Amino acid sequence: MSIVVVGSVAYDSIKTPQGSVERVLGGAACYFSLAAGFFTDVKIVAAVGEDFEQEHIDLLKGKGVEISGLDRMPGKTFHWSGEYSGDMNTATTRDTQLGVFADFNPKLSESHRKTPFVFLANIDPELQINVLDQMDNPKLVALDTMNFWITGKPKELQKALGRIDMLFVNDGEAKMLAGSDNIMRAAREIRAMGPKCVVIKRGEYGAIIFHEAGMFAVPAYPLETVFDPTGAGDSFGGGFMGYLAQTGEATMENIRTAAVYGSTVASFACEDFSLRRLARLAKPEIEERFEFFRELTKF
């Protein structure tokens, strides 16, 4: 089954202990699309500016991403500048220029509205609700959010949570959202808000999935050198949701496998700056590393 992702497309300027890059392709919707595209058909809904380069449109199209929902608007493409240091678990934002993203108002075509799987990337919860209002009875809806929206638009986020099946957040955001310092209690409280499944992203420590049918933990792939963790969480979400869309069913068994595929794809995203590693990644490489995960967690 196909999946539609609604989120940001950006140009990133990034500095890590491994080097720096300027104005490289980024954004949650891009990372998600390339990751999910290894498993299913992906449609992207996002806004870009007049400065968005043809080579990046060609990259998305070349990876099979359906881009009719990529709206080119007058102005500049969203630009984020950040720096990682130490263990690179968090980035320090140096500059944010919203550009056309500030006026992003998703308009879904009939094809988008009928897509069975939906991923609402980290955008204003009011926009996420707007997208849900346009959808035609999707099979599964997943949503990502962050502390900015948890504290800035709690009522709107609560409304959105009541209409989704699955939430992706990191552990700090989960605790903030639930008002609890314990991740188990936080997940239970969040599930009471609406989502049947809560996916807690834990960076280099992997992820924990809390579902009405059980709980599952997956480690992160052990990398000796991390070049750029930007987009790793979105790549995890893409691999996860892409596999679920491929199977067509969000059973607990499929969710467990999806989590491992998510971690597998995310590990590749960290091996180079921007989407460079995902752009040259091949499916056999994913399957080989997936088998490594199988041995890593076998006992």
C-alpha positions as CSV (number, residue, x, y, z in Angstrom):
1,M,0.0,0.0,0.0
2,S,1.2,3.5,-0.7
3,I,1.9,6.2,1.9
4,V,1.7,10.0,1.8
5,V,4.0,12.1,3.9
6,V,3.3,15.7,4.8
7,G,6.2,17.7,6.2
8,S,9.3,19.9,5.6
9,V,11.7,20.0,2.7
10,A,14.8,22.1,3.6
11,Y,18.3,23.1,2.9
12,D,20.6,22.4,5.8
13,S,24.0,23.7,6.8
14,I,25.6,21.3,9.3
15,K,28.8,21.1,11.3
16,T,29.9,18.0,13.1
17,P,33.2,16.7,14.4
18,Q,33.6,15.0,11.0
19,G,33.3,18.2,8.9
20,S,30.8,20.7,7.6
21,V,28.4,21.2,4.7
22,E,26.4,24.2,3.4
23,R,22.9,24.2,2.0
24,V,22.5,20.4,1.5
25,L,19.2,18.8,1.0
26,G,17.3,18.0,4.2
27,G,13.9,18.2,5.8
28,A,11.8,15.5,7.5
29,A,9.7,14.7,4.4
30,C,12.8,14.1,2.3
31,Y,14.5,11.7,4.8
32,F,11.2,9.9,5.3
33,S,10.5,9.6,1.6
34,L,13.8,8.1,0.6
35,A,13.7,5.7,3.6
36,A,10.1,4.6,3.0
37,G,10.7,4.3,-0.7
38,F,12.7,1.1,-0.3
39,F,9.5,-0.6,0.8
40,T,6.5,1.1,-0.9
41,D,5.3,3.9,-3.1
42,V,5.6,7.3,-1.5
43,K,3.8,10.6,-2.2
44,I,5.3,13.8,-0.7
45,V,3.4,16.9,0.2
46,A,5.6,19.9,1.0
47,A,6.6,23.4,0.1
48,V,9.8,24.6,-1.6
49,G,11.0,28.0,-2.7
50,E,12.2,29.3,-6.1
51,D,15.7,28.4,-5.1
52,F,15.0,24.7,-4.9
53,E,17.4,23.1,-7.3
54,Q,16.4,20.8,-10.2
55,E,18.9,18.2,-9.1
56,H,17.0,17.6,-5.9
57,I,13.7,17.3,-7.7
58,D,15.5,14.8,-10.0
59,L,16.8,12.9,-6.9
60,L,13.3,12.5,-5.4
61,K,11.8,11.5,-8.8
62,G,14.7,9.1,-9.4
63,K,14.0,7.4,-6.1
64,G,10.4,6.9,-7.2
65,V,8.9,9.6,-4.9
66,E,5.7,11.0,-6.3
67,I,6.2,14.8,-6.2
68,S,2.9,16.3,-7.5
69,G,2.3,17.6,-4.0
70,L,5.7,19.5,-3.9
71,D,4.5,23.0,-4.1
72,R,7.0,25.6,-5.5
73,M,6.2,29.0,-3.9
74,P,7.7,32.5,-4.3
75,G,10.5,32.9,-1.9
76,K,13.2,30.9,-0.3
77,T,13.2,27.2,0.7
78,F,13.3,26.5,4.5
79,H,16.9,26.7,5.7
80,W,18.2,25.2,9.0
81,S,21.8,25.6,10.3
82,G,23.0,23.5,13.2
83,E,26.1,22.1,14.9
84,Y,26.8,18.8,16.7
85,S,29.5,18.2,19.2
86,G,30.4,15.5,21.7
87,D,28.3,12.4,21.4
88,M,26.2,14.1,18.7
89,N,22.9,13.2,20.4
90,T,21.6,16.7,20.1
91,A,22.2,19.6,17.8
92,T,22.7,23.3,18.6
93,T,20.6,25.4,16.2
94,R,22.6,28.3,14.8
95,D,20.0,29.8,12.5
96,T,16.5,29.0,11.2
97,Q,15.0,30.7,8.2
98,L,11.5,29.4,7.6
99,G,11.1,30.9,4.1
100,V,8.1,29.5,2.3
101,F,7.6,27.0,5.1
102,A,6.1,29.8,7.2
103,D,3.1,29.9,4.7
104,F,2.9,26.2,4.1
105,N,-0.8,25.2,3.8
106,P,-1.1,21.6,2.6
107,K,-3.5,21.0,-0.2
108,L,-4.1,17.4,-1.0
109,S,-5.2,16.0,-4.3
110,E,-7.7,13.3,-4.7
111,S,-4.9,10.8,-5.0
112,H,-3.3,12.0,-1.8
113,R,-6.7,11.9,0.0
114,K,-7.2,8.3,-0.9
115,T,-3.8,7.1,0.2
116,P,-4.2,4.4,2.9
117,F,-1.1,5.2,5.0
118,V,-0.4,8.7,6.2
119,F,2.7,10.1,8.0
120,L,2.3,13.6,9.5
121,A,5.9,14.8,10.0
122,N,6.9,17.3,12.6
123,I,4.8,20.4,11.6
124,D,2.3,22.7,13.3
125,P,-0.5,20.5,14.8
126,E,-3.0,22.8,13.2
127,L,-1.7,21.8,9.8
128,Q,-1.7,18.1,10.9
129,I,-5.4,18.5,11.7
130,N,-6.0,20.2,8.4
131,V,-4.5,17.3,6.6
132,L,-6.6,14.8,8.6
133,D,-9.7,16.8,7.7
134,Q,-8.8,16.3,4.0
135,M,-8.1,12.5,4.2
136,D,-10.6,10.0,3.0
137,N,-10.7,7.3,5.7
138,P,-7.0,6.3,5.8
139,K,-6.1,2.8,7.1
140,L,-3.3,4.1,9.4
141,V,-2.2,7.5,10.5
142,A,1.1,8.2,12.2
143,L,2.3,11.6,13.6
144,D,5.6,13.0,14.7
145,T,5.9,16.1,16.9
146,M,8.4,17.9,19.1
147,N,8.8,19.9,22.3
148,F,8.1,23.2,20.5
149,W,4.5,22.1,19.7
150,I,4.0,20.2,23.0
151,T,4.6,23.4,24.9
152,G,3.4,26.0,22.3
153,K,0.2,24.4,21.0
154,P,-0.9,21.7,23.6
155,K,-4.6,21.9,22.9
156,E,-4.2,21.6,19.1
157,L,-1.7,18.7,19.6
158,Q,-4.1,16.9,21.9
159,K,-6.8,17.2,19.3
160,A,-4.5,15.7,16.7
161,L,-3.5,12.9,19.0
162,G,-7.1,11.9,19.4
163,R,-7.3,11.2,15.7
164,I,-4.2,9.1,15.0
165,D,-3.1,5.5,15.4
166,M,0.6,5.9,16.0
167,L,2.9,8.6,17.6
168,F,6.6,9.0,17.0
169,V,8.5,11.0,19.7
170,N,11.8,10.9,21.5
171,D,12.0,10.0,25.2
172,G,12.3,13.6,26.4
173,E,9.3,14.6,24.4
174,A,7.2,11.7,25.6
175,K,7.9,12.6,29.2
176,M,7.1,16.2,28.5
177,L,3.9,15.4,26.8
178,A,2.7,13.0,29.5
179,G,4.0,15.1,32.4
180,S,5.9,12.1,33.8
181,D,9.5,11.4,34.4
182,N,9.0,7.6,33.8
183,I,9.0,6.4,30.2
184,M,6.6,3.5,31.0
185,R,4.0,5.7,32.6
186,A,4.5,8.4,29.9
187,A,3.8,5.8,27.2
188,R,0.7,4.6,29.0
189,E,-0.6,8.2,29.4
190,I,0.0,9.0,25.8
191,R,-1.8,6.0,24.6
192,A,-4.8,7.1,26.7
193,M,-4.8,10.3,24.6
194,G,-5.6,8.4,21.4
195,P,-2.7,6.6,19.7
196,K,-2.8,2.8,19.9
197,C,0.9,2.7,19.5
198,V,3.7,5.0,20.8
199,V,7.2,4.8,19.2
200,I,9.8,6.3,21.5
201,K,13.0,7.2,19.6
202,R,16.1,7.1,21.7
203,G,18.9,8.1,19.3
204,E,22.0,5.9,19.7
205,Y,20.1,3.7,22.1
206,G,17.5,2.6,19.6
207,A,13.8,2.7,20.1
208,I,11.0,1.3,22.3
209,I,7.5,0.6,21.0
210,F,4.5,0.6,23.3
211,H,1.4,-1.0,21.8
212,E,-1.9,-2.3,23.1
213,A,-0.7,-5.7,22.2
214,G,2.7,-5.5,23.8
215,M,6.1,-3.8,24.1
216,F,9.2,-4.1,21.9
217,A,12.7,-2.7,22.1
218,V,15.2,-2.5,19.3
219,P,18.8,-1.3,19.6
220,A,20.6,1.1,17.3
221,Y,23.1,-0.3,14.8
222,P,26.6,0.2,16.3
223,L,28.5,2.6,14.2
224,E,32.2,3.4,14.7
225,T,31.9,6.8,13.1
226,V,28.8,9.0,12.8
227,F,29.1,11.7,10.2
228,D,25.7,13.3,10.5
229,P,22.7,12.3,12.7
230,T,20.4,14.8,11.1
231,G,17.4,13.1,9.7
232,A,18.1,9.8,11.5
233,G,14.8,9.9,13.3
234,D,12.9,10.7,10.1
235,S,14.7,7.9,8.3
236,F,13.8,5.5,11.1
237,G,10.1,6.6,10.7
238,G,10.4,6.1,7.0
239,G,11.8,2.6,7.2
240,F,9.3,1.7,9.9
241,M,6.2,3.1,8.1
242,G,7.4,2.0,4.7
243,Y,7.6,-1.6,5.9
244,L,4.1,-1.4,7.5
245,A,2.7,0.0,4.3
246,Q,4.3,-2.8,2.4
247,T,2.6,-5.4,4.6
248,G,-0.6,-3.5,4.7
249,E,-1.3,-4.4,8.4
250,A,0.0,-2.9,11.6
251,T,0.0,-6.2,13.6
252,M,2.4,-6.4,16.6
253,E,4.5,-8.9,14.6
254,N,4.8,-6.5,11.7
255,I,5.5,-3.6,14.0
256,R,8.4,-5.5,15.5
257,T,9.9,-6.1,12.1
258,A,9.2,-2.5,11.1
259,A,11.1,-1.2,14.1
260,V,14.2,-3.3,13.0
261,Y,13.9,-2.1,9.4
262,G,13.6,1.5,10.8
263,S,16.8,1.2,12.8
264,T,18.5,-0.4,9.9
265,V,17.7,2.4,7.4
266,A,18.5,5.1,10.1
267,S,21.9,3.7,10.6
268,F,22.8,4.2,6.9
269,A,21.5,7.8,7.1
270,C,24.2,8.6,9.7
271,E,27.1,7.4,7.6
272,D,27.3,10.6,5.5
273,F,26.1,14.2,5.4
274,S,22.6,15.0,4.2
275,L,20.8,12.3,2.2
276,R,23.9,11.2,0.4
277,R,24.1,7.7,1.9
278,L,20.4,7.1,1.4
279,A,20.7,8.3,-2.2
280,R,23.3,5.6,-3.0
281,L,21.9,2.9,-0.7
282,A,20.7,-0.3,-2.3
283,K,18.0,-2.7,-1.0
284,P,20.5,-5.7,-0.7
285,E,22.6,-3.6,1.8
286,I,19.5,-3.0,3.9
287,E,18.7,-6.7,4.0
288,E,22.3,-7.6,4.9
289,R,22.3,-5.2,7.8
290,F,18.8,-6.4,8.8
291,E,20.2,-9.9,9.2
292,F,23.0,-8.5,11.4
293,F,20.2,-7.0,13.6
294,R,18.6,-10.5,13.7
295,E,21.9,-12.0,15.0
296,L,22.5,-9.0,17.3
297,T,19.2,-9.5,19.2
298,K,19.1,-13.3,19.1
299,F,19.4,-15.3,22.3
